[in-house]
Amino acid sequence: MSEKFDYYCSLLNLGYTEAADLLLNKYGASQDDYYREKSYLRFFNGEIKNITKGKATRTKEGLYCHHIFENQYAMLTDSDALLAQQVPFSAQKKENLVYCDLIEHLILHALIAKETGRHFGYAGYIVHLDPMVGDWYINKNIPEREWEKNCYNKAYLTSNEAEDLLNRVDMFVGD
């Protein structure tokens, strides 16, 4: 197995906060909030239907933006979920965002799921991230959109490595 595979496995030995801090040091802090504060507040007041996003994306570098408070709230990019949970704007602030590649993102969600008894993090892990890793790396369905290709290449694992890693993460989460 590769050094990258070993690195990913080592993340499973960390706590969620420790892993998020490691990634913050690895990729640096966000330069912008996930959403614009005025827009967020106007949305919550029922004045507008959609929230304006900030410039927090780094998919050109193959990185996803992960909300650190996903261990306290579900679906922090879904407007209906934001309203239902009355998520404060602080969860969208740049200091509460961390960058990660696809596999690191999967592991962050696994760590959250483990630490919260699957109350948080698990849905993103099982519905979105786990199937994507399987589809891209095991089934070899290479994405076509440019930003997804960047993410695919950044976190690239061989089919065997991806399968082994997913099995380890599934056992870790308790599937």
N, C-alpha and C positions, 0 to 999 in steps of 0.2 A: 504494500500500500504506500501511497505517496506521503510526503511531508504535509501537504495540504489536508489530506484525509486525517492524519494524526492530529493536526491543529484543530480541525472541526470536532473530533472526538474529545479533545482536551477541554473544549468549551462546556461539555456536559458535566464536567467536574466542578464548575463554578456555580455560584448562586446567580440569580438573575441580575441583581444590582452590580455584582462584580463583572459579569459578562458585558453588561451595558457600558460600564466604565472602561473596560478594556477596548471596546469598539469605539468609544468616544475618543480615546487616546490614539487609536489606530487610524481613524479616518478624519478626525477633527470635528469641531462643533458646526452646527447648522448656522448659516449666515442670515437666516430669515425664519419667521414664524411659519407654521404650516398653513394657517389661514390669516387673513387680515383681521385685526381686532375689531375695527369699526364694522366691517361686514359681518363678522361673527355675532356681534351684539345686535345688529339690525335684524339678522336672521332670527335670533332668539326672541326678539320683540315682535316678530311676525311682519316686519316691514318689507323683507325681500324673501325670495324663494330659494336662492342659491348663495352659498358662501364663496367669496373670492379667496382663491389660494394665494399664499405667499410664494416666494421663489426658493423653495426648500429641496427641489428635486435634484438628484445627481445620477439619474439613470444613464447619462452619457458616459459616466465612469463605471457603470454596471452596479450601482449601489441603490438600494431601497432606503426609504426614510421610515424609520420605526418610531412610534410614539412610546416613550418610556412609561407613561401611565397606562399602558395596555394591561398592566397587572392590577388595575383598579377600575377600568372601564372597558366596555366591549366596543369594537368597531368605531374607532375614533376618527374615521374619515367618512362615515355614513351619517348624513344629516338627520335622518329619522332617529337613529340610535343616539346621536348627540342630544337631541331634544328630549327623548324618552328618559335618558339618564341625567339630564340637566348638567352636562359636562362643563365645568368652568373653563374659561379661555386659557387659564394657566396650563392646561394639558396640551395646548397647541403651540405654546411658546417655544422659541428656538432652543432654549436651554433644556427643554424636555423632549428633544428629538435626538435620535442617534442613527447613524448610517451603518448599513450592513449589506453584505452580499446575500444572495438567495439562501445559501446553506446556513449562514449566520442568522438570518431572519427566521428560518425554520427552527433553529436551536433556541433562539430567544423565546419563541412561542412555546416550545417544549418546556423550557425552564419555567415560564410563567404558569403553564398548565400544571406542572409538577408542584410548584410552590403554592398554588391556589386551589389544589384539589380539582383541577379542570374547570374551575368557575370562570377563569379568564384565560385567554390565550389558546385554549384548545380548539375552538371553532376555526380560528384562522389557520391553525396548524393542520387540522384534519380535513377541512373543506378546501383550503386553497393551497397552502405551501407543500404539504406532503404529496398531493397528486401532481403538482407542477414539477417537483423534483423527479418523481417517477416518470412522468411523461417526457420531460426534456432529456434526462440522462439515461434512464433505463430503457425506455421505449424509443429513444433517439429521435423524438419529434422536435427538431431544432426550430425555435420560434422564428417567425418571419419579420415581425416588426423590429425596426432598428434598435429601439431602446431595450426590447426584450432580448435581442441577440447580445447586446452589451452585458446584460445581467447574466445570461447563459454563459458567456465566455469568462466572465469575472469569477464565477463560482464553479467552473468546470470540474467535474469528476468523471472518471470512467464509469461505465455501466456497473461493473462489479463493486467499485467503491460506493457508488450511489445506493446500490441495493444493500450493501453491508451497513452503510450509515443509517439508512431509513429503518432497517431492522433494529439497530442499536437505539435509535431515538424512540421508536415504537415501544421497545422494552422499557426504556427510561421513563416514558410517560405513563406506561402501564396499560398499553393496548392488548 
